[in-house]
Amino acid sequence: MAPPTSSARALHDLLDDVNGRIANNKKTGQNAWVDVAGAPLESSEFVDFHTEAVALLREVLDALSTLPTGSRGRFARYVPAWWNALIQPTKHWGADYAKLIDQPSLDMLGSLADVVEVQSGPSNPHTVEILKKSVDQLLRDVDATPDIPDAVRAQIRADLNHIAWLLGHVDTFGVQHAVAEVEKVAGRVVAEAVKRPKSGLKELALGLAAVLALLAPATENLETIVGNVRSVFGIEAATSPQQDLVQSTVVQVYDQCTTKELTAGPAADGNGHVPAEQLLEEEAPSHAG
């Protein structure tokens, strides 16, 4: 089964799972959450899990804010029920109760997921594979990159480790949630690079931009990705390819994420570039889930 593609879907499926354990197995809310999280209630692992579940609701609210006024109003009436299901402020988790959330409220969350997924369009089916490979490489890069203050390096490393954790729980928290965290890290690295333009943060920022470009559902050839990243950062091509930071960084990310040689071949275009989506399809015939 494929992981949820939207945070609304992930939250719906998670609440539905907890609800079902309460109803079908006569469990308390506490025991149902512990079962789903796979960790004792007062453990740090459980805190991590439930905190991430609450974070899903934040992303659902962000998605809700993009809808037309009428649709937004209809869905917004159910937001308190979704929040209440996560927090249960008026009930003791150890008490017996019949359900976590009523079915109409849960169904509306599922309907919102349908709307959000149609609005977002198709996603790249190889997103999880790309992110796993790129996060591994970025963790090595952040340790090897010079001129980064220790506190900044530690924060970036912590952010990347968080993404790695999410990718290990992608069947629960979904693909969109992991991608959103990558976007946050990219923003943080760009902000730090602006403050320290002569540090190695610039190359990290370019690498993260290349990763996000690879996640596009219709990824084109390597030349297109280089051009997109170059355009966003306003960096012209260097006279010497060996000195072209954008080209070298994007090639490194592309090569790491596809694990294919970037050479001309029967499927390459006239410039010797193989379409990225073809490389990914050959490298990863099936996606996570």
Secondary structure by P-SEA (a helix, b strand, c coil): ccccccaaaaaaaaaaaaaaaaaaccccaaaaaaaaaccccccaaaaaaaaaaaaaaaaaaaaaaaccaaaaaaaaaaaaaaaaaaccccccccccccccccaaaaaaaaaaaaaaaaaacccccaaaaaaaaaaaaaaaaaaacccccaaaaaaaaaaaaaaaaaaaacccccaaaaaaaaaaaaaaaaaaaaaccccaaaaaaaaaaaaaaaaccccccaaaaaaaaaaaacccccccccccaaaaaaaaaaaaaacccccccccccccccccaaaaaaaacccccc
